[in-house]
Amino acid sequence: MNEIREQLRQLNKEQLIDIILEMRGQIEELKAVVKTQSERIQRLEGGLAQNSQNSSKPPSSDGLKKKPAPKVCEKKANARRVVKRGFTKVRRSKW
């Protein structure tokens, strides 16, 4: 940083003004880029928030969703466990 200060001190007033004006132009260009990107981000985020429930989009445009796991009654789940535990495999003899 100190090196840059020394270099700037060696420049005359006109050279410094030219540098400032060039930097000002670059700042304006960057502001325009930031503005367009911010607008694009807002549009994209708005599109992500929409689905068939809160817009006029058809349900087929929602994409694939993972179906929730079916709920199993405790009795049925316990009955399945009992059957699995008590099951014995019948082996056939080879020919």
C-alpha positions, 0 to 999 in steps of 0.5 A: 500500500505504501508503494502505491502511495509513493507512486501516486505522489510522483504523478502530476495533477492531470495524471491523478485526475485521469486515473480518478475518472477512469476508476469512476467509469469502472465503478459505474460499469460494475454498478450496472452489472450488480444491478442486472445480476440482482434483478436476475437473482430476484427473478430466479428466486421468484421462480423457485418459490412457485409451484402448482399450489401457489401459481397457475402452473400445472402440477406436472411442472412441479417435478418429481417429489419423493413420496412420504413413507407409508405409515404402518400400524404398530400391530402390523409392524410387530406381526411382521417381525414375529413372522420373520423371526419364526420363519424356518427355511425349507431346504430341498435335497439335491437330485 
